[in-house]
Structure formats: structure tokens, C-alpha cells
Amino acid sequence: MNTIYNVTQKQLYDFLLNVATIRPVFIWGAPGIGKSAIVENFASELGLPCVSLLGSQLAPEDIIGVPQIKDGYSVFCPPKMIARDEPYCLFLDELNACSQEVQKAFYSLIHERRIGEFTLPEGTIVIGAGNRAQDNAIVKPMSSALINRMVHVQLRASHKDWLEWAYAHEIHPYVIEYIQMRPDHLWSEPPKTEEPFSTPRSWHMLSDCLYAYGSSLQEQTIDLLASSCLSAHTASQFKAFIKQVQSKYDLAKIIQGELRWPDQPDERDLLYFLAQSFRAQLLKELPNEHTILKGNQRQLAFRAKDLIKDLSSISLEIAQMVVSEQKGEALPAWFMLEVIRDLPRLVAKKEG
């Protein structure tokens, strides 16, 4: 599904408002990215009740109904939750997880808005959603006939949209502050094994768990909660972030020269988190072209080399992590040339 156009949460709202009111829409996206919540909120904003059907739990008769004899003829009676008098939003969640027989039952419902002799009320909206094959979720091939009856779009995670939602819904301050600092940790690829992984939904769950413990949050409790909801790497980074919040260390003060890197053995996880955050800031602030470097960016680049040098004296491995390419993301080439020139020991060790 990589060829389908990607939209953010806000873009999806606008798309649904303009398209879903005239044609059935299918939303592709990874688990936990917010498909269901967006559809439910969309229906609520339109003043429509939202009726959700879970494709993986449906049988054909749940859609077309069961036959009854009326005046000597068999008549299919559609389910009460579908056969309504007033318009509503029919949300077919996990549509691509249902069997081929159930998919067939949806043909006339999606294309003609009809089940047997029953026609959906004027103004009813039909929206489907499902995970992608690469998400290691329960999915089945969707028939070409069903695909061709809907307009398709793919939802992607946007930290800006999510943070705006998080503020409005009073997500725990620790979660909001962390995603502000590490927006790349909002969502991670679903793992091939059975373990927690980071999604907007799992961050919401972590927020609820943090609120449940109130002010009695101990380091071990935070470790337990984060590991129960997030990807292993992100969980360890979140734990280090909380440790930083509760300690005297602040990345901005380190960059400004008011503080030094933590250098104690028991602060190694904190050092790693600060270094990762430092790298993320360099990726965000430094331009790809040296010719468009502004004054504040030039100052950051100059200070960054000193900080990387100081960091390498504490942990060469962590310093290498800051300057190395990760997941296709690399620091600007002009900056790396300066690092190679000024810190040959770091680069030589890295290349060796």
C-alpha cells in the first residue's frame, strides 16, 4: 500500500469532510495510529452516531441478515444496528481482515448503500479502515471488486497534529514533553515478534498509566510502565528522559555551556538520552547547505564540535552515535567534513 497517498490526521479530517459525504472511503494505516479515533471524532463533529463493525468478527449474516417468510416469500431482515431510520456513520473497521464471503456481503452495502430491500438513510456515511500487510497484523487479500468500490487514502503519524490533540485531551505532561523533544519516537514499525511497540495509541495508554500512579512514580514504576507500552529502545529513552527531568541536567543548558555532560557510570542511560536528543536537534537545526547557514546555526555548529569532543572523552561510542548515520538520516555533509578535520580520532575510530 506504499503507492497510496499519505495524509496526516488533519488532512484526513478535511478529506473525509469533502469525500466521505459522497463516496465510501477506506483508510489504510498501521495499528494504533489513530484510524478509529479519527472516524469516531469525525462522526461526532457531524452530529452523526457512529456504528462500528469489526470485520474480523463478522459472518455474512451479520451484514445481509437472516431470511424470514413474509406473505409466502423469503425476505432478508438486515441487522437492527444497520437498519436505522436516521442517517449515521457506518464504520467498517478491520474490513480487510474479514473472510471473502463477508467481503462479498459488503458489495451492495458499500456500492449501492443497500442491504437486500433496505436502503441506508439519506446522508449516511460509510467509512472502512484496515491495517497493511507489512504491519504483521491480521489481514487478508481484499478483492479487486471491493477495492474498486471505495476511495483509498493512507494515514501517517504527524507529531504536530498529535501534540495538538494531546494538549486538548490533557495527555500526561511527561509524554507531551518527551514527544516534543523526540517527535521521531511517536510511532515505530510494528515488530515481527510479540512485543509492545510505540504508536499514538500506546503513548495514550502510557499517559493513562502515569496518571493512575499519580505522584508516587518511582524509577522502577516508570521503567515498568514504559516497557509495558512502548518499543524497548523508546522505553529506555523515556526512562532516561524522566531521570533528566528529575535531575539537574538540561540539554539547553549543556549547549549553552552552563552544564557539562553527565559523566558518572550510573548516569550512562541519561548521557545516552541527552546525546540522542542532541543529535536530533542538530538534524533539525543545521541546514544541508553551508551557504545558507544563519548566525544562530553557525554558533550551534561551532558549539556542537566542542560538545562532541567532550562527549568522546566520556564515551567514544556515544559520541560516534551522534555523528553516525541512523535509519537513513545523516548530519549535513559540510558539518561532517568539519568534524573529520577537527576530530580525526573520533572519525578514524568510527571508520575502523
Secondary structure as GFF3:
##gff-version 3
##sequence-region A 1 352
A	DSSP	beta_strand	6	7	.	.	.	ID=ss1
A	DSSP	alpha_helix	9	15	.	.	.	ID=ss2
A	DSSP	pi_helix	16	20	.	.	.	ID=ss3
A	DSSP	beta_strand	25	28	.	.	.	ID=ss4
A	DSSP	alpha_helix	35	45	.	.	.	ID=ss5
A	DSSP	beta_strand	50	54	.	.	.	ID=ss6
A	DSSP	three_ten_helix	55	57	.	.	.	ID=ss7
A	DSSP	alpha_helix	61	64	.	.	.	ID=ss8
A	DSSP	beta_strand	66	70	.	.	.	ID=ss9
A	DSSP	beta_strand	73	77	.	.	.	ID=ss10
A	DSSP	beta_strand	89	93	.	.	.	ID=ss11
A	DSSP	three_ten_helix	95	97	.	.	.	ID=ss12
A	DSSP	alpha_helix	100	111	.	.	.	ID=ss13
A	DSSP	beta_strand	114	115	.	.	.	ID=ss14
A	DSSP	beta_strand	118	119	.	.	.	ID=ss15
A	DSSP	beta_strand	125	130	.	.	.	ID=ss16
A	DSSP	three_ten_helix	133	135	.	.	.	ID=ss17
A	DSSP	alpha_helix	144	147	.	.	.	ID=ss18
A	DSSP	beta_strand	151	155	.	.	.	ID=ss19
A	DSSP	alpha_helix	159	168	.	.	.	ID=ss20
A	DSSP	alpha_helix	173	181	.	.	.	ID=ss21
A	DSSP	three_ten_helix	183	185	.	.	.	ID=ss22
A	DSSP	alpha_helix	200	213	.	.	.	ID=ss23
A	DSSP	alpha_helix	219	229	.	.	.	ID=ss24
A	DSSP	alpha_helix	232	245	.	.	.	ID=ss25
A	DSSP	alpha_helix	251	256	.	.	.	ID=ss26
A	DSSP	three_ten_helix	265	267	.	.	.	ID=ss27
A	DSSP	alpha_helix	268	285	.	.	.	ID=ss28
A	DSSP	three_ten_helix	290	292	.	.	.	ID=ss29
A	DSSP	alpha_helix	295	314	.	.	.	ID=ss30
A	DSSP	alpha_helix	316	323	.	.	.	ID=ss31
A	DSSP	alpha_helix	333	342	.	.	.	ID=ss32
A	DSSP	alpha_helix	344	351	.	.	.	ID=ss33
###
